[in-house]
């Protein structure tokens, strides 16, 4: 069966490959901190069902404890090295939900049924903000089964990116954030298109945009909320025309093209 990707909003996706369901950075909240979900219905219980759950880094929009509490008992959670020490709530969740938690660093591999999950580097602040220590790296992951699917988490462009990530068929790339000045440790639409040039996947799906927005900012910069997905499609067509880009709506799924 070909790989299938569902985008639930923000950086939360389900990757289905070889009969294995992989969930990325689950965020199932109407509101958290200064942000409110402005587009897409809140995912239903089926979104939390997965054979393995990947957490890319410790920021609260990627490691969200109330959302992890929705995982079925016994779920397998893969997190960056040091996460258990930096986020004590993980230990409480492990006990309450009988979670299996595996800490990994870049280069580590974990088998999950018929797929292999490989942790890869990311250029991003991996701390538990606002006051966390630099104990945990930010990571991306490559899920390899019938296809090789790269989930970037949060990252900027970095030297040796293609070599560190390796060959991939499908790339799930962040293309937005909370405003116009994301900094070099994030991908915006243009830098995400440049990442396609380096990685040369067959297909790409833009994520991490158009879901959450600062409360009270709806009428001030609405174009920055809506535009990154379409801008990524435009930039990718210019820089990487051989890559098929799938811009999904919230809750939409696709079977992206893969090389094998």
N, C-alpha and C positions, 0 to 999 in steps of 0.2 A: 504494500500500500504506500503511495507517495506520502511525503511529509505534509502535514496540515497545520496551519498557524491560525489561531484566533487571537484577535486583539481586544482586550477587555477595557482598555484605556490606560493612559500614562505609560508606565513600563511593564504593565502586567499583560502577559501573553501565555497562551497554552500552545505548546509544540507537541504534536502527536506524531510519533515516528516508531515504526516497528511494533505497534501495539502498546507503546509506553507514552504516558501523558506527563509532560514536563511543564511546570508552572513557574513563571519568572516574576520576581519582585511583587508579590501580591499586595495590592492596595485596594481594599474594598470599603471605602469610607465616603460618606457624603461631604464631610468636612474634617479637616485636621489643621492644627496650628492656624495660620492666617489664610488658608486656602479652602476653597469650596469647589465641589464638583459642578462644573457648569455645562457639561455635555455628556451624553450617554447615560443610559439607565444604570443604576447600581447593579453589578453582576449578581446573578442568582447563585444558589448553593452549588450548582454544578461546576461553577468556575473554580471553586476551592478544591475540587477533587483532582488529585494528581498522584502519580507514582513517586515523583521526586519534585522538590521545590527548590529553586535556585534563588539565592539572595546575593546581589552583586556588591553591595556595600552597606554601610551602617546608617546612612542618612534616613530620616524617619519616613520619607516618601518611598523608600525602597525596602527598608526593614521596619515594617509597621506592625507592632505587637498585636493590636486588636484584630488586624486582618489575619495574622498568623494563628490567632486563637480560633479562627473559623475553619482551619484545616481539620480533616478527619483525624481521629485518634490514630496514632501509629505512623503518621506521615513521615517521610524522610526529607529532612531539610539540609541543604548544603549551604554553608555560610563561609565568609572569609575567616582566615586564621585570626584568633584573638577575639572573635565576636562574643563568645560566651563570657569572657572576662569583662569586656567593655559594656555589654548590655545585660545586666543581671536578670531582666525580665525574661530572657531566653531560658534561663535555668528553671524559672517558675513555670514557664510554658511547657518545657520538656517534661516536668513532673505531672502537670495538670492534664496534658494532652498525650502523654506517652510518645512524644516526638523522638525520632532518631535524628540526631544532629551530628553532621560531619563537618569539621573545619578543614578548609583547603587553602593552599597558596598557589600562585601561578605555576603551572607545570604539573600540578597534581591531577590525577584521573580517578574517577569513581564510576563503577559499573552500576547501572540501574536496569535490570532486566536485559533486554536486547540492545540497549544503547550504552554508549560510553560518554560521560560528561568530563570535559577537560577544562580546567580553569586557566585563563589567559590574563595577561596584564591589562590594566587600564590606567589612563592618565587622569586621575581624579583624587580629590581628598576623601579618603576612606573612613575618617573618624566618625564617631557618634557625636554629632554637633548638638549644642553649641560649644561644649567644653571638653569633649572627649580627647584622649591622648592618641598619638599616632601609633596605635597598636595593630591596626588591621588594614590590609591593602584593599583598594578598590579592585574589583575583578570583572572580567567578562567571562563568558562560557561558550564552548563549542559543544553542541549536542550531536553526536555522530551515531547514526543508525543506517537507514537506507540513504539518508542525505546527511550533509554536514551543515548544521544551522548555528550561526554565530549570534548570540545575544550579547550586545555590547555593554549593557548596564548604562552607566554614565562614563563617558570618556572624552578626552580631546584626541586630536591627531598626535601621534608620537613616532619618533624614529624607530624603524624596525617593526612597525605595526603589522605589516603583511607577514613577516617571518614569525612573529610571536603568535599571531592568530592561526596561521597556516591556511591551507586551501579550504574554502567554504563554498557551499552551493547557495545558501540563503543567508542574508544579513538582516538582522533586526536592529535598526540604528536609531538612536535618539536624535531628534531634529529641532527641539525647542526647549523652553523652560518657562520662567516667570516674567521675562522681560527682554529688552533688546540687547543687554550687555551680559552675555553668558560667561565670558572669559574663555581662556584657552583650554581649560580643563573640561569643556563641554563641546559637543558637536551641535552646531546650528545647521540649518538646511544646506548652506554652502559647504561647510566643512564635512558634513555627512556625505555629500556628493563626491568630495575629494577622497573620502575613505573608500568609496566604491571603486575609484580608479586604482587605489592601492590593493584592495582585497579581491577585486574582479569576481564577485559572485555571479551566479546566473540570475538571481532574483533578490529583491530587497523590499522590506516593509518599514515605513517610517513609524516610530513610536515616540513616547515622551513629549507629547504636545496636545493641545486642544482638549484637555480633560479638566485640569484644575487651574484655578486662576485666583489671584489675591482678592479677598473680599473688599468690595468698594471700588474695584478697578475696572468693572465691566465696561463702563462707558468711556474710559479714558484711553485705553490702548487696545481696543478689540481686535484690530488687525493682527497684532502680535500673538493673540490667542489662536486665531483661525488660520493664519497664513502659512505656518511652517510646512505643513504637509504638502500643499500645492507648490510651494516654492522648492521643496526638495524634488518633487516630480520634475519641475522645470529645469533645475540645475543638473539633475541626473541625466536628463535627456541631452543636455549639452556636453557634459563631461564624460559620461559613461553610457552611451546610447545602446550598447549591447546588453545592459542590465535591465531586466523587466521589473518595474517598480509597481507594487500593489499598495495603493493608498486605501486603507480599510476604514470603514465606519466602526463605531464602538459595537462590539459583539459580533462583528463580521469575521468570517473565516475564509481562508483561501488555501489552495494547494499550489504553492509556488513551484516554478520550474526548477529542476535540479539537473546536474550534469550526468548523474548515473542513477 
